[in-house]
Amino acid sequence: MSADTISSGGVSSGLFVVSGQILQVLSGGIVSSGTVENGGAELIEGGGLDISGFVSAGGAEFVYSGGVAVGGTVEGTVYVDGGGLESS
């Protein structure tokens, strides 16, 4: 699997996470209107923010403690750790 990282101060809009790819959103990183496709995964770490994302069937989103995912649409799987927030 290949991995991409959005770190502090980084902002990405309209990003596609395809099969076999992992997107890691670190503290201070922001992803807006991204899509996690079948076989892709997004990891939202503490302090990371995902706004209006789409998790398609077969895709996965992990929201760790302190991470936030808001306003999205979920058809795939979302795992929310204690202290994480996912609000579709």
C-alpha positions in Angstrom: 0.0 0.0 0.0 1.2 3.5 -0.7 0.7 6.2 1.9 0.3 10.0 1.6 0.3 12.5 4.5 -1.3 15.8 5.1 0.6 17.4 8.0 0.2 20.6 10.0 -0.7 23.5 7.8 -1.5 21.3 4.9 -4.8 21.6 3.2 -6.1 19.3 0.4 -9.4 19.6 -1.5 -11.0 17.1 -3.7 -8.4 14.4 -3.1 -9.1 10.8 -4.2 -7.8 7.9 -2.1 -7.8 4.9 -4.4 -7.5 1.2 -3.8 -4.3 0.3 -2.1 -3.7 3.8 -0.9 -3.7 5.2 2.6 -4.2 8.9 3.5 -3.0 10.0 6.9 -4.3 13.4 8.2 -2.0 14.6 11.0 -2.6 17.2 13.6 -3.2 20.6 11.9 -3.9 18.9 8.5 -7.2 19.5 6.7 -8.9 17.5 4.0 -12.0 18.9 2.3 -14.4 17.1 0.0 -12.2 14.1 -0.4 -13.2 10.6 -1.6 -12.1 7.3 -0.2 -12.7 4.7 -2.8 -13.1 0.9 -2.6 -9.9 -0.5 -1.1 -8.7 2.9 0.1 -8.3 4.1 3.7 -8.1 7.4 5.5 -6.5 7.8 9.0 -7.5 11.0 10.8 -5.1 11.5 13.7 -5.6 13.7 16.7 -5.9 17.3 15.6 -6.7 16.3 12.0 -9.9 17.4 10.3 -11.9 16.0 7.4 -14.8 18.1 6.1 -17.5 16.9 3.8 -15.7 13.7 2.8 -17.2 10.7 1.0 -16.4 7.1 2.0 -17.6 4.8 -0.7 -18.6 1.1 -0.3 -15.4 -0.9 0.4 -13.6 2.2 1.7 -12.5 2.8 5.3 -12.1 5.8 7.5 -10.4 5.6 10.9 -11.0 8.6 13.3 -8.6 8.5 16.2 -8.8 10.3 19.5 -8.8 14.0 18.9 -9.5 13.6 15.1 -12.7 15.0 13.6 -14.7 14.1 10.5 -17.8 16.2 9.9 -20.4 16.7 7.2 -19.5 13.6 5.2 -21.3 10.8 3.5 -20.5 7.2 4.5 -21.3 4.1 2.4 -18.2 2.2 3.6 -16.8 1.6 7.1 -15.9 4.1 9.7 -14.0 3.2 12.9 -14.1 5.9 15.6 -11.7 5.6 18.5 -12.5 7.0 22.0 -12.3 10.7 21.8 -12.7 10.8 18.0 -15.7 12.5 16.4 -17.5 11.5 13.3 -20.6 13.4 12.4 -22.2 12.8 9.0 
